Amino acid sequence: MRCEKAFSDIKPEALHKSMGKWWFNLNLKEEQNEEGEAQWVYDTVSIEGSPTRDKLIAAGMCVKYSKDDEIALINNKILGEKTSEWQAYINYRMSVKQQVGDAGFPKE
């Protein structure tokens, strides 16, 4: 998976195929560029093989958290540590799942 920040003058599709790979676009925000024109700023992640709900969720999570970060957060939760980081992680995961559902991969 390759995670990148991307920019576009038009709102990108959540999921598209380009250069022989599937790409998942998430965290879309419309902002003003330096010239004062509207542009879309978003994260884009390449998907290996055909996209599935699980692959899209994993791709979305890699934008903000490495696998090591996720393991550390989960271990801290298991040990009973209450941190704001855990809640931020859960909130982001829920946001990614919503975006995956909006891309046409609803929870089964």
Summary of the structure (lengths in Angstrom):
residues: 108
radius of gyration: 15.4
end to end distance: 24.2
largest distance: 50.0
contacts: 274
relative contact order: 0.18
helix: 38%
strand: 30%
